[in-house]
């Protein structure tokens, strides 16, 4: 027997149709790199996306073709998300911070036919054109470039068309992992998985969106589907405030001037914002909700936000999870907790929404599923309707039995389901048969008032197999010495976790997605010798 409800396909163009119909006059703002601003509306975004759909068809783009973007955050980039998918294409957002070899591999593997890009990336385009033979058409979002300008390209169309008909199981977006070990892997999102993710993301425990929300997405639109914000924001008609540059002064000004209530970005962004506020004064205006992901947020950062009345949603996810897996939502007994206990809760990665399942396996014997006891750490696995099953063009599934996907993270799951990441499986330090969390050691170091950034890595030791060393960047003008730093660490971690050495550097290497590159650090300190 069949049900009696309407067959309403879950395709992402329904989202922008809704935004234009129900929130058509809601404003979207773009601050460009030169300080100028542009403003449009959700109705304007939909109309421009329809014109782009027409323009793509004139180029011969067919259903399933890949359309690439290499751009920062602005409304034209947002238009492209819906215009590319509206033509039946697959949106491929490219991270311009990756190495040339990775860029060559990804574009070739994706077989992109069109590239839309910011003029600031013209040197990359010029350098890579001969290595991107599949790209037939180049369109620049800015004026004054040698290539066709985006507004001129779609300007010849009237927008009087329909979206290309798609099934909800059709692909709509392609994102590649950063490829720190081997070539990047493509994750091919479906319309259905993207819609389910977007509908979930607007919940109070995650993005907490409604029609009054003003969102500043500092997370780049080329990184992990911009955490799904362009899709989720359209559902509730939020006012997006885009910045083409992540300059802390510009971000603080936008937060004040545009009445930003929500923001999303990695911890390094917020460190820059705090430094700007400390040096130039000011405050965070109406900001009330921060989504922070990409890497662990230092406890001191969480405390500062919370003391300013700002809710922190500490998120965990990855490209393979579309990417929201968990967020640091408030537990049922939140109002009964002390401030320090509330910070403890927010410092963890939070709980899953409906649609995501987690489990941890024993690091030594993966046949053993570990208890949710808040103590036993293991290899984290995940499954759900917006979690990858098979990488793009791969010959075998990326999952194991019962569709569990191995995340590469080491974690503890507490009795109430709260996730606490303790490390990456490749970064955890094993000393004398016991595990040391590099992440927890780094967070403890950040508590020192003079430390701007810290990274812990394991170094070979003649007796203990591995011992941690701590690599530290000082805040400008700060006086930090190993002894004072060890005193701070001794109050926050076990004595045997204390690093055998502390090295001060001017800069810690980062990956193309802004995370600390432990691989580069291990290479740099490969010949480092610790005494017995």
WODA-V653944 format. One record per residue. N is the residue number from 0. RES is the residue in one letter. PSI is psi in whole degrees, 0 to 359 (NA if undefined). NEAR is the number of other ideal C-beta (glycine too) atoms within 8 Angstrom. Layout:
n->N res->RES psi->PSI near->NEAR
n->N res->RES psi->PSI near->NEAR
//
This chain:
n->0 res->X psi->133 near->2
n->1 res->X psi->153 near->3
n->2 res->X psi->172 near->4
n->3 res->X psi->22 near->3
n->4 res->X psi->162 near->4
n->5 res->X psi->148 near->3
n->6 res->X psi->93 near->4
n->7 res->X psi->105 near->5
n->8 res->X psi->137 near->9
n->9 res->X psi->82 near->9
n->10 res->X psi->145 near->13
n->11 res->X psi->341 near->13
n->12 res->X psi->338 near->11
n->13 res->X psi->330 near->11
n->14 res->X psi->310 near->12
n->15 res->X psi->330 near->14
n->16 res->X psi->314 near->9
n->17 res->X psi->315 near->11
n->18 res->X psi->318 near->16
n->19 res->X psi->324 near->13
n->20 res->X psi->316 near->7
n->21 res->X psi->339 near->7
n->22 res->X psi->35 near->12
n->23 res->X psi->327 near->10
n->24 res->X psi->359 near->7
n->25 res->X psi->133 near->12
n->26 res->X psi->148 near->8
n->27 res->X psi->137 near->16
n->28 res->X psi->139 near->13
n->29 res->X psi->126 near->14
n->30 res->X psi->118 near->13
n->31 res->X psi->169 near->10
n->32 res->X psi->331 near->6
n->33 res->X psi->4 near->4
n->34 res->X psi->349 near->7
n->35 res->X psi->165 near->6
n->36 res->X psi->150 near->8
n->37 res->X psi->149 near->9
n->38 res->X psi->140 near->8
n->39 res->X psi->191 near->9
n->40 res->X psi->170 near->11
n->41 res->X psi->325 near->15
n->42 res->X psi->321 near->9
n->43 res->X psi->322 near->9
n->44 res->X psi->314 near->17
n->45 res->X psi->315 near->13
n->46 res->X psi->317 near->10
n->47 res->X psi->324 near->13
n->48 res->X psi->322 near->14
n->49 res->X psi->320 near->15
n->50 res->X psi->321 near->14
n->51 res->X psi->321 near->18
n->52 res->X psi->316 near->14
n->53 res->X psi->316 near->13
n->54 res->X psi->322 near->13
n->55 res->X psi->320 near->14
n->56 res->X psi->323 near->9
n->57 res->X psi->334 near->6
n->58 res->X psi->357 near->10
n->59 res->X psi->17 near->5
n->60 res->X psi->128 near->12
n->61 res->X psi->168 near->6
n->62 res->X psi->130 near->8
n->63 res->X psi->349 near->8
n->64 res->X psi->148 near->11
n->65 res->X psi->130 near->11
n->66 res->X psi->119 near->17
n->67 res->X psi->150 near->14
n->68 res->X psi->145 near->16
n->69 res->X psi->90 near->14
n->70 res->X psi->161 near->14
n->71 res->X psi->196 near->11
n->72 res->X psi->117 near->12
n->73 res->X psi->168 near->13
n->74 res->X psi->332 near->12
n->75 res->X psi->324 near->11
n->76 res->X psi->317 near->15
n->77 res->X psi->316 near->14
n->78 res->X psi->320 near->12
n->79 res->X psi->327 near->15
n->80 res->X psi->314 near->12
n->81 res->X psi->326 near->15
n->82 res->X psi->318 near->17
n->83 res->X psi->313 near->14
n->84 res->X psi->326 near->16
n->85 res->X psi->334 near->13
n->86 res->X psi->5 near->14
n->87 res->X psi->4 near->13
n->88 res->X psi->176 near->13
n->89 res->X psi->117 near->14
n->90 res->X psi->126 near->13
n->91 res->X psi->105 near->14
n->92 res->X psi->126 near->14
n->93 res->X psi->133 near->13
n->94 res->X psi->111 near->12
n->95 res->X psi->352 near->9
n->96 res->X psi->356 near->6
n->97 res->X psi->165 near->12
n->98 res->X psi->158 near->6
n->99 res->X psi->321 near->8
n->100 res->X psi->322 near->6
n->101 res->X psi->320 near->13
n->102 res->X psi->318 near->14
n->103 res->X psi->314 near->11
n->104 res->X psi->312 near->11
n->105 res->X psi->312 near->14
n->106 res->X psi->319 near->16
n->107 res->X psi->319 near->11
n->108 res->X psi->320 near->11
n->109 res->X psi->338 near->14
n->110 res->X psi->47 near->7
n->111 res->X psi->140 near->13
n->112 res->X psi->334 near->12
n->113 res->X psi->141 near->15
n->114 res->X psi->124 near->15
n->115 res->X psi->133 near->14
n->116 res->X psi->160 near->15
n->117 res->X psi->147 near->11
n->118 res->X psi->332 near->10
n->119 res->X psi->339 near->7
n->120 res->X psi->14 near->11
n->121 res->X psi->320 near->11
n->122 res->X psi->323 near->6
n->123 res->X psi->316 near->11
n->124 res->X psi->313 near->13
n->125 res->X psi->322 near->7
n->126 res->X psi->329 near->7
n->127 res->X psi->351 near->12
n->128 res->X psi->315 near->9
n->129 res->X psi->349 near->5
n->130 res->X psi->2 near->10
n->131 res->X psi->68 near->12
n->132 res->X psi->340 near->6
n->133 res->X psi->339 near->10
n->134 res->X psi->120 near->13
n->135 res->X psi->335 near->6
n->136 res->X psi->132 near->9
n->137 res->X psi->128 near->11
n->138 res->X psi->130 near->13
n->139 res->X psi->137 near->15
n->140 res->X psi->338 near->13
n->141 res->X psi->160 near->10
n->142 res->X psi->162 near->5
n->143 res->X psi->358 near->4
n->144 res->X psi->169 near->9
n->145 res->X psi->346 near->4
n->146 res->X psi->165 near->8
n->147 res->X psi->133 near->9
n->148 res->X psi->139 near->12
n->149 res->X psi->311 near->12
n->150 res->X psi->324 near->8
n->151 res->X psi->322 near->8
n->152 res->X psi->312 near->11
n->153 res->X psi->348 near->13
n->154 res->X psi->336 near->7
n->155 res->X psi->359 near->6
n->156 res->X psi->157 near->10
n->157 res->X psi->350 near->5
n->158 res->X psi->5 near->9
n->159 res->X psi->79 near->4
n->160 res->X psi->175 near->7
n->161 res->X psi->156 near->4
n->162 res->X psi->150 near->11
n->163 res->X psi->133 near->9
n->164 res->X psi->129 near->5
n->165 res->X psi->153 near->14
n->166 res->X psi->150 near->7
n->167 res->X psi->345 near->11
n->168 res->X psi->357 near->6
n->169 res->X psi->151 near->12
n->170 res->X psi->150 near->10
n->171 res->X psi->340 near->13
n->172 res->X psi->145 near->13
n->173 res->X psi->121 near->14
n->174 res->X psi->139 near->12
n->175 res->X psi->144 near->13
n->176 res->X psi->165 near->10
n->177 res->X psi->347 near->12
n->178 res->X psi->45 near->12
n->179 res->X psi->338 near->6
n->180 res->X psi->100 near->5
n->181 res->X psi->189 near->3
n->182 res->X psi->151 near->7
n->183 res->X psi->152 near->12
n->184 res->X psi->138 near->11
n->185 res->X psi->133 near->13
n->186 res->X psi->119 near->14
n->187 res->X psi->103 near->10
n->188 res->X psi->144 near->13
n->189 res->X psi->162 near->11
n->190 res->X psi->313 near->17
n->191 res->X psi->312 near->10
n->192 res->X psi->322 near->11
n->193 res->X psi->320 near->17
n->194 res->X psi->316 near->15
n->195 res->X psi->320 near->12
n->196 res->X psi->315 near->15
n->197 res->X psi->318 near->14
n->198 res->X psi->325 near->8
n->199 res->X psi->322 near->12
n->200 res->X psi->337 near->15
n->201 res->X psi->353 near->12
n->202 res->X psi->153 near->9
n->203 res->X psi->327 near->5
n->204 res->X psi->349 near->11
n->205 res->X psi->265 near->15
n->206 res->X psi->339 near->14
n->207 res->X psi->52 near->13
n->208 res->X psi->144 near->13
n->209 res->X psi->185 near->6
n->210 res->X psi->345 near->8
n->211 res->X psi->351 near->5
n->212 res->X psi->140 near->13
n->213 res->X psi->109 near->13
n->214 res->X psi->126 near->17
n->215 res->X psi->99 near->15
n->216 res->X psi->98 near->16
n->217 res->X psi->334 near->12
n->218 res->X psi->128 near->14
n->219 res->X psi->146 near->8
n->220 res->X psi->347 near->15
n->221 res->X psi->0 near->12
n->222 res->X psi->113 near->11
n->223 res->X psi->52 near->11
n->224 res->X psi->28 near->14
n->225 res->X psi->36 near->14
n->226 res->X psi->19 near->16
n->227 res->X psi->5 near->14
n->228 res->X psi->317 near->13
n->229 res->X psi->330 near->12
n->230 res->X psi->311 near->16
n->231 res->X psi->321 near->14
n->232 res->X psi->325 near->14
n->233 res->X psi->331 near->12
n->234 res->X psi->318 near->13
n->235 res->X psi->1 near->12
n->236 res->X psi->41 near->11
n->237 res->X psi->158 near->12
n->238 res->X psi->114 near->11
n->239 res->X psi->136 near->11
n->240 res->X psi->106 near->13
n->241 res->X psi->144 near->15
n->242 res->X psi->126 near->14
n->243 res->X psi->349 near->11
n->244 res->X psi->152 near->8
n->245 res->X psi->35 near->10
n->246 res->X psi->126 near->7
n->247 res->X psi->322 near->10
n->248 res->X psi->319 near->8
n->249 res->X psi->320 near->12
n->250 res->X psi->317 near->16
n->251 res->X psi->321 near->14
n->252 res->X psi->317 near->8
n->253 res->X psi->319 near->14
n->254 res->X psi->318 near->13
n->255 res->X psi->307 near->9
n->256 res->X psi->327 near->6
n->257 res->X psi->3 near->11
n->258 res->X psi->40 near->7
n->259 res->X psi->129 near->14
n->260 res->X psi->335 near->11
n->261 res->X psi->147 near->17
n->262 res->X psi->155 near->13
n->263 res->X psi->132 near->15
n->264 res->X psi->173 near->12
n->265 res->X psi->163 near->13
n->266 res->X psi->324 near->12
n->267 res->X psi->328 near->8
n->268 res->X psi->315 near->11
n->269 res->X psi->331 near->14
n->270 res->X psi->318 near->11
n->271 res->X psi->320 near->11
n->272 res->X psi->316 near->12
n->273 res->X psi->318 near->10
n->274 res->X psi->322 near->10
n->275 res->X psi->315 near->13
n->276 res->X psi->321 near->12
n->277 res->X psi->327 near->6
n->278 res->X psi->325 near->6
n->279 res->X psi->352 near->8
n->280 res->X psi->185 near->4
n->281 res->X psi->183 near->7
n->282 res->X psi->183 near->6
n->283 res->X psi->21 near->9
n->284 res->X psi->234 near->8
n->285 res->X psi->6 near->7
n->286 res->X psi->128 near->12
n->287 res->X psi->351 near->8
n->288 res->X psi->121 near->12
n->289 res->X psi->128 near->13
n->290 res->X psi->120 near->14
n->291 res->X psi->127 near->15
n->292 res->X psi->194 near->13
n->293 res->X psi->317 near->10
n->294 res->X psi->170 near->9
n->295 res->X psi->136 near->8
n->296 res->X psi->126 near->12
n->297 res->X psi->145 near->10
n->298 res->X psi->321 near->11
n->299 res->X psi->328 near->8
n->300 res->X psi->316 near->14
n->301 res->X psi->315 near->14
n->302 res->X psi->317 near->9
n->303 res->X psi->315 near->9
n->304 res->X psi->312 near->12
n->305 res->X psi->324 near->14
n->306 res->X psi->342 near->6
n->307 res->X psi->14 near->8
n->308 res->X psi->20 near->5
n->309 res->X psi->126 near->11
n->310 res->X psi->136 near->10
n->311 res->X psi->123 near->12
n->312 res->X psi->93 near->16
n->313 res->X psi->112 near->15
n->314 res->X psi->151 near->16
n->315 res->X psi->141 near->12
n->316 res->X psi->185 near->12
n->317 res->X psi->168 near->9
n->318 res->X psi->322 near->10
n->319 res->X psi->349 near->12
n->320 res->X psi->18 near->14
n->321 res->X psi->356 near->14
n->322 res->X psi->6 near->13
n->323 res->X psi->123 near->17
n->324 res->X psi->312 near->13
n->325 res->X psi->160 near->15
n->326 res->X psi->153 near->15
n->327 res->X psi->69 near->13
n->328 res->X psi->164 near->10
n->329 res->X psi->129 near->6
n->330 res->X psi->169 near->9
n->331 res->X psi->332 near->3
n->332 res->X psi->24 near->6
n->333 res->X psi->314 near->9
n->334 res->X psi->344 near->4
n->335 res->X psi->355 near->4
n->336 res->X psi->149 near->10
n->337 res->X psi->168 near->5
n->338 res->X psi->315 near->7
n->339 res->X psi->323 near->6
n->340 res->X psi->324 near->8
n->341 res->X psi->320 near->11
n->342 res->X psi->320 near->12
n->343 res->X psi->316 near->8
n->344 res->X psi->318 near->13
n->345 res->X psi->338 near->11
n->346 res->X psi->342 near->11
n->347 res->X psi->171 near->13
n->348 res->X psi->357 near->13
n->349 res->X psi->200 near->14
n->350 res->X psi->161 near->11
n->351 res->X psi->149 near->11
n->352 res->X psi->170 near->12
n->353 res->X psi->133 near->5
n->354 res->X psi->348 near->10
n->355 res->X psi->135 near->15
n->356 res->X psi->144 near->7
n->357 res->X psi->152 near->14
n->358 res->X psi->160 near->10
n->359 res->X psi->139 near->14
n->360 res->X psi->150 near->12
n->361 res->X psi->134 near->11
n->362 res->X psi->331 near->9
n->363 res->X psi->329 near->3
n->364 res->X psi->96 near->5
n->365 res->X psi->357 near->6
n->366 res->X psi->348 near->5
n->367 res->X psi->119 near->7
n->368 res->X psi->124 near->6
n->369 res->X psi->153 near->13
n->370 res->X psi->156 near->4
n->371 res->X psi->74 near->8
n->372 res->X psi->0 near->8
n->373 res->X psi->9 near->9
n->374 res->X psi->319 near->5
n->375 res->X psi->117 near->8
n->376 res->X psi->149 near->12
n->377 res->X psi->183 near->11
n->378 res->X psi->124 near->13
n->379 res->X psi->131 near->15
n->380 res->X psi->155 near->13
n->381 res->X psi->153 near->13
n->382 res->X psi->159 near->11
n->383 res->X psi->173 near->9
n->384 res->X psi->347 near->7
n->385 res->X psi->29 near->13
n->386 res->X psi->140 near->13
n->387 res->X psi->143 near->10
n->388 res->X psi->315 near->8
n->389 res->X psi->135 near->8
n->390 res->X psi->155 near->10
n->391 res->X psi->126 near->10
n->392 res->X psi->7 near->5
n->393 res->X psi->155 near->9
n->394 res->X psi->346 near->2
n->395 res->X psi->158 near->5
n->396 res->X psi->152 near->6
n->397 res->X psi->358 near->11
n->398 res->X psi->164 near->10
n->399 res->X psi->197 near->7
n->400 res->X psi->139 near->4
n->401 res->X psi->25 near->5
n->402 res->X psi->25 near->8
n->403 res->X psi->135 near->11
n->404 res->X psi->129 near->14
n->405 res->X psi->118 near->8
n->406 res->X psi->340 near->10
n->407 res->X psi->359 near->7
n->408 res->X psi->153 near->11
n->409 res->X psi->132 near->15
n->410 res->X psi->165 near->14
n->411 res->X psi->137 near->11
n->412 res->X psi->126 near->13
n->413 res->X psi->165 near->12
n->414 res->X psi->329 near->6
n->415 res->X psi->8 near->6
n->416 res->X psi->358 near->10
n->417 res->X psi->132 near->13
n->418 res->X psi->134 near->18
n->419 res->X psi->107 near->11
n->420 res->X psi->138 near->13
n->421 res->X psi->340 near->12
n->422 res->X psi->180 near->13
n->423 res->X psi->148 near->9
n->424 res->X psi->329 near->10
n->425 res->X psi->351 near->7
n->426 res->X psi->346 near->11
n->427 res->X psi->143 near->13
n->428 res->X psi->123 near->15
n->429 res->X psi->111 near->10
n->430 res->X psi->117 near->14
n->431 res->X psi->32 near->7
n->432 res->X psi->358 near->5
n->433 res->X psi->151 near->7
n->434 res->X psi->138 near->11
n->435 res->X psi->128 near->13
n->436 res->X psi->116 near->12
n->437 res->X psi->326 near->16
n->438 res->X psi->314 near->11
n->439 res->X psi->325 near->10
n->440 res->X psi->320 near->17
n->441 res->X psi->316 near->13
n->442 res->X psi->324 near->12
n->443 res->X psi->322 near->11
n->444 res->X psi->324 near->15
n->445 res->X psi->339 near->13
n->446 res->X psi->340 near->11
n->447 res->X psi->129 near->10
n->448 res->X psi->341 near->5
n->449 res->X psi->3 near->9
n->450 res->X psi->125 near->16
n->451 res->X psi->321 near->8
n->452 res->X psi->149 near->11
n->453 res->X psi->148 near->13
n->454 res->X psi->134 near->12
n->455 res->X psi->135 near->15
n->456 res->X psi->157 near->14
n->457 res->X psi->136 near->13
n->458 res->X psi->140 near->13
n->459 res->X psi->138 near->7
n->460 res->X psi->136 near->12
n->461 res->X psi->336 near->5
n->462 res->X psi->317 near->5
n->463 res->X psi->10 near->7
n->464 res->X psi->301 near->8
n->465 res->X psi->148 near->11
n->466 res->X psi->150 near->12
n->467 res->X psi->143 near->16
n->468 res->X psi->152 near->15
n->469 res->X psi->126 near->15
n->470 res->X psi->126 near->13
n->471 res->X psi->138 near->14
n->472 res->X psi->126 near->12
n->473 res->X psi->152 near->10
n->474 res->X psi->150 near->9
n->475 res->X psi->126 near->5
n->476 res->X psi->0 near->3
n->477 res->X psi->148 near->10
n->478 res->X psi->112 near->4
n->479 res->X psi->132 near->11
n->480 res->X psi->159 near->6
n->481 res->X psi->324 near->6
n->482 res->X psi->313 near->6
n->483 res->X psi->325 near->10
n->484 res->X psi->320 near->15
n->485 res->X psi->327 near->11
n->486 res->X psi->319 near->8
n->487 res->X psi->315 near->12
n->488 res->X psi->323 near->14
n->489 res->X psi->338 near->9
n->490 res->X psi->354 near->5
n->491 res->X psi->341 near->7
n->492 res->X psi->164 near->9
n->493 res->X psi->150 near->4
n->494 res->X psi->321 near->5
n->495 res->X psi->352 near->7
n->496 res->X psi->341 near->10
n->497 res->X psi->135 near->9
n->498 res->X psi->145 near->12
n->499 res->X psi->340 near->9
n->500 res->X psi->150 near->9
n->501 res->X psi->123 near->10
n->502 res->X psi->128 near->9
n->503 res->X psi->131 near->7
n->504 res->X psi->163 near->8
n->505 res->X psi->331 near->3
n->506 res->X psi->142 near->5
n->507 res->X psi->132 near->11
n->508 res->X psi->146 near->8
n->509 res->X psi->156 near->7
n->510 res->X psi->177 near->9
n->511 res->X psi->342 near->9
n->512 res->X psi->9 near->10
n->513 res->X psi->3 near->11
n->514 res->X psi->155 near->10
n->515 res->X psi->130 near->11
n->516 res->X psi->93 near->10
n->517 res->X psi->329 near->12
n->518 res->X psi->314 near->8
n->519 res->X psi->323 near->8
n->520 res->X psi->317 near->14
n->521 res->X psi->323 near->9
n->522 res->X psi->319 near->7
n->523 res->X psi->322 near->7
n->524 res->X psi->25 near->12
n->525 res->X psi->322 near->6
n->526 res->X psi->12 near->4
n->527 res->X psi->135 near->8
n->528 res->X psi->128 near->4
n->529 res->X psi->141 near->11
n->530 res->X psi->153 near->3
n->531 res->X psi->NA near->4
//
